[in-house]
Amino acid sequence: MRERTAADDIVQGAYNRALLDMILEPMRIAAKDVGYAITVHGSLNRDVDLVAIPWREHNVADPDRLMTILQGVICGITGRCHREQGWTEKPHGRLARIISVWCGESTCSLDFSVMPPVPQKENEDA
């Protein structure tokens, strides 16, 4: 296999940015409906790094439900995507998973992380 070149990063980066332009806003809308905000992290040269953060106090979906919803949004736009099995645990409780997305003859890896919701404490005054 040949070494990755700067040209590879330029071409893949252009594809990644175009794909992100199509999917990010619909993903954010869907995530907001189940209690999350989504942000982009990283250069976009090799893959797209996305982080979902719980954004409201109550009724926040679990990471699996969020992933299912977002996969549906992405597939509805591009026609084809696949999520890797299982979550990988990261620092501070973050969970990560790869979503492979095809659009036309090109592919992109979405490196998707979720900060899981913190369980609510019982109201001590009750």
Secondary structure, 3 states (H helix, E strand, C coil): CCCCCHHHHHHHHHHHHHHHHHHHHHHHHHHHHCCEEEEEECCCCCCEEEEEEECCCCCCCCHHHHHHHHHHHHHHHHCEEEECCCCEECHHHCEEEEEEEEECCEEEEEEEEECCCCCCCCCCCC
